[in-house]
Amino acid sequence: MSQGNRYTLISWNVNGIRAAHKKGFLDWLEQTSPDVLCLQETKIQDHQLTEEMRHPPGGYHAYYSHATRPGYSGTAIYSRVEPLNVVEGFGVDRFDCEGRTLMAEFDEFILYGMYYPNGASSDERLQYKMDFYHAFLEDHIKPLQAQTDKPIVLTGDFNTAHFAIDLARPKDNEKVSGFLPQERAWMDDLVDAGFVDTFRLKHPDETERYSWWAMRTRARERNVGWRIDYFFTSKSLTPYIVDADIHDHTEGSDHAPVYLELQFS
């Protein structure tokens, strides 16, 4: 992938890839130059992809998963080295039709770039989110863990803040989707399944570090945010984690990119 099997990975909910391009996305990509980039909420269909989106400058291979519904959801993975395997979805039509899951397998690990559902709009969407959570972890990831020795990296917009430290106003949001007990309990299940929150591994007690801010209230200016974008990895990867952070000064979306650096040499 790069010298000494060093991987730099970034995940970013761009809130529309066409909008991101108009806000300097390609300049940002050139400056940060990750080995692997996972994007969420691309909001694009295949016929709308430009040449720069199909073949991003910098020698990236680009892979997309589009939602059936136009202008909605969607994920992408850009990788400097062609993955061994790339798969859209995880085999459940009612979830895969929203373009929320891309898997790329590399020599050292299996990567999932994910845009987990938002449950805030209705009780039905909250149930959809919880069903998605359960199906992905219980019916897909746990069987995969039993089948492979390769560590797994889960990244993207999880749409849930795990602990009170992960959002600015936990008390005010105890009954709001994104910080509900059942959503947070699923995050506990993820940890119990052997996954590590890499940002908290490197920044265990750091406060006021968020990855999403509500645009309509200009919350970013006041840093009234939520940490809902993550890199979770199998515990076996922890000796190889050099750094994990949030690029919270990067603008261009209501989300900030999250970062992971691995060194296997």
C-alpha positions in Angstrom: 0.0 0.0 0.0 2.8 2.4 1.0 6.3 2.3 2.4 6.7 -0.3 5.2 3.0 -1.4 4.9 1.8 1.9 6.4 -1.8 2.7 5.8 -3.4 6.1 6.3 -7.2 5.9 6.2 -9.8 8.7 6.3 -13.5 8.4 6.5 -15.8 11.4 5.7 -19.5 12.0 5.4 -19.4 14.6 2.6 -23.1 15.4 2.6 -23.2 15.2 -1.2 -20.2 14.5 -3.3 -21.1 17.0 -6.0 -21.5 19.7 -3.4 -18.1 18.6 -1.9 -16.4 18.9 -5.3 -17.7 22.5 -5.5 -16.2 23.2 -2.1 -12.7 22.1 -2.9 -12.8 18.4 -2.3 -10.1 17.6 -4.9 -7.7 20.1 -3.4 -8.4 18.5 0.0 -7.8 15.1 -1.4 -4.5 16.1 -2.9 -3.3 17.8 0.4 -4.3 14.9 2.7 -3.5 12.1 0.2 -4.8 9.1 2.3 -4.1 5.6 1.1 -7.7 4.7 1.6 -10.7 7.1 1.7 -14.2 6.1 2.7 -17.0 8.5 1.8 -20.6 8.5 3.0 -23.8 10.3 1.9 -22.5 10.7 -1.7 -26.1 11.4 -2.9 -25.3 10.4 -6.5 -26.3 7.9 -9.1 -23.9 6.1 -11.4 -24.8 8.1 -14.5 -24.1 11.3 -12.6 -20.4 10.4 -11.8 -17.9 12.7 -13.5 -14.6 11.4 -14.9 -12.8 12.8 -11.8 -15.2 10.9 -9.6 -14.7 7.6 -11.5 -10.9 8.1 -11.6 -9.9 10.4 -8.8 -6.6 12.2 -9.3 -3.7 10.7 -7.3 -4.0 7.2 -8.8 -7.0 6.1 -6.8 -9.3 3.1 -7.7 -12.9 4.3 -7.0 -15.8 2.1 -5.9 -19.4 3.3 -5.3 -22.6 1.9 -3.8 -25.6 4.0 -4.8 -29.0 4.1 -3.3 -32.0 3.1 -5.4 -33.6 6.4 -4.4 -31.9 9.4 -6.3 -30.1 12.0 -4.3 -30.0 9.9 -1.2 -27.5 8.0 1.0 -24.6 6.3 -0.9 -21.0 5.3 -0.1 -17.7 5.2 -1.8 -14.2 3.9 -1.3 -11.1 5.3 -3.0 -7.9 3.2 -2.7 -4.4 3.7 -4.1 -3.9 0.0 -4.4 -6.6 -2.2 -5.9 -8.3 -4.2 -3.2 -8.3 -8.0 -3.3 -12.1 -7.9 -3.3 -14.8 -5.3 -3.2 -18.5 -6.1 -2.3 -21.5 -3.8 -2.1 -24.0 -4.4 0.7 -24.1 -7.4 3.1 -26.9 -9.5 1.5 -30.1 -8.0 2.8 -32.1 -6.3 0.1 -34.0 -3.9 2.4 -30.7 -2.5 3.6 -28.5 -2.9 0.5 -31.0 -0.9 -1.6 -29.9 2.3 0.2 -26.2 2.0 -0.7 -24.9 2.1 2.8 -22.2 -0.6 2.8 -19.0 -1.2 0.9 -16.4 -3.8 1.8 -12.9 -3.8 0.5 -10.5 -6.5 1.4 -6.7 -5.8 1.6 -3.8 -8.1 2.5 -3.7 -7.0 6.1 -7.4 -6.4 6.9 -11.0 -6.2 5.8 -12.5 -2.7 5.6 -16.1 -1.7 5.8 -17.1 1.8 4.8 -20.6 2.4 6.3 -23.3 4.9 6.4 -25.6 3.6 9.1 -29.2 4.8 9.1 -30.5 7.9 10.9 -33.4 7.1 13.2 -34.6 10.6 14.0 -37.3 11.1 11.4 -39.8 8.6 12.6 -40.4 5.5 14.7 -40.3 3.4 11.5 -36.8 4.7 10.6 -35.6 4.2 14.2 -36.8 0.5 13.9 -35.1 0.3 10.5 -31.9 1.6 12.0 -32.0 -0.9 14.9 -32.8 -3.8 12.4 -29.8 -2.7 10.3 -27.5 -2.6 13.3 -28.6 -6.0 14.4 -28.5 -7.7 11.0 -25.0 -6.2 10.2 -23.4 -7.2 13.5 -25.2 -10.5 14.3 -25.8 -12.0 10.9 -22.8 -10.7 9.0 -19.9 -9.5 11.0 -19.9 -12.2 13.7 -20.1 -15.0 11.2 -17.3 -13.3 9.3 -15.2 -13.2 12.4 -15.6 -16.9 12.8 -14.6 -17.5 9.2 -11.5 -15.4 8.8 -8.3 -14.6 10.7 -8.0 -11.2 9.1 -8.8 -8.2 11.4 -11.8 -6.1 10.5 -12.0 -2.3 10.3 -15.4 -0.7 10.5 -15.6 3.0 9.6 -18.1 5.7 8.7 -21.0 7.6 10.0 -22.6 5.4 12.7 -25.3 8.0 13.6 -24.9 7.3 17.3 -22.8 8.9 20.1 -21.7 6.1 22.4 -21.0 7.9 25.7 -21.9 11.2 27.3 -18.4 12.4 26.6 -19.2 12.0 22.9 -21.7 14.8 22.6 -21.9 18.4 23.9 -25.4 18.1 25.5 -26.0 14.5 26.6 -28.8 15.4 29.1 -30.8 17.2 26.5 -30.5 14.4 24.1 -31.3 11.3 26.2 -34.6 10.8 24.3 -33.2 11.8 20.9 -32.3 9.2 18.2 -28.5 9.2 18.1 -28.2 8.9 21.9 -31.0 6.5 22.8 -30.3 3.7 25.3 -31.0 1.0 22.6 -28.6 2.7 20.1 -25.9 3.0 22.7 -26.4 -0.6 23.8 -25.7 -1.7 20.2 -22.4 0.2 20.5 -21.7 -1.8 23.6 -22.4 -5.0 21.7 -19.9 -3.9 19.1 -17.2 -3.5 21.7 -18.2 -6.9 23.3 -17.8 -8.4 19.9 -14.1 -7.5 20.0 -14.0 -4.0 18.4 -12.1 -1.0 19.7 -13.0 2.6 19.3 -9.6 3.8 18.0 -10.2 7.5 18.8 -10.9 6.7 22.4 -7.9 4.3 22.4 -5.6 7.3 21.6 -7.7 10.0 23.3 -9.4 8.3 26.3 -10.4 11.4 28.2 -10.4 14.1 25.7 -13.6 16.2 25.7 -15.3 18.5 23.2 -14.1 16.5 20.2 -16.9 16.0 17.8 -17.4 15.0 14.2 -20.9 16.4 13.4 -22.6 19.6 14.1 -26.2 20.7 13.2 -26.0 23.2 10.3 -29.3 24.9 10.9 -28.3 26.1 14.4 -24.7 27.1 13.4 -23.6 24.6 16.1 -20.1 24.2 14.7 -19.2 27.8 15.5 -20.1 27.0 19.1 -18.7 23.4 19.0 -22.1 22.0 20.1 -21.5 18.7 18.4 -21.7 14.9 18.4 -19.0 12.3 17.8 -20.8 9.9 15.5 -18.1 9.1 13.0 -15.7 6.3 14.0 -13.0 3.9 13.1 -13.6 0.7 15.1 -11.0 -2.1 14.6 -10.6 -5.7 15.8 -8.6 -5.8 19.0 -5.8 -7.6 17.2 -5.1 -4.5 15.2 -4.4 -2.3 18.3 -0.6 -2.9 18.3 -0.5 -1.5 14.8 -2.4 1.7 15.4 -0.1 4.7 15.2 -2.7 7.4 15.4 -6.4 8.0 15.4 -8.0 11.4 15.3 -10.7 13.8 14.0 -9.8 16.4 11.4 -12.3 18.8 13.1 -11.0 21.9 11.4 -11.7 20.5 7.9 -14.8 22.2 6.5 -16.9 21.4 3.4 -19.6 19.3 5.2 -21.6 19.2 8.4 -19.3 16.3 9.3 -15.5 16.3 9.9 -13.2 13.6 8.5 -12.0 10.9 10.9 -8.5 9.5 10.6 -6.6 6.2 11.3 -3.0 5.4 10.7 -1.8 1.8 10.8 1.8 0.5 10.6 2.4 -3.2 10.0 6.2 -3.3 9.5 
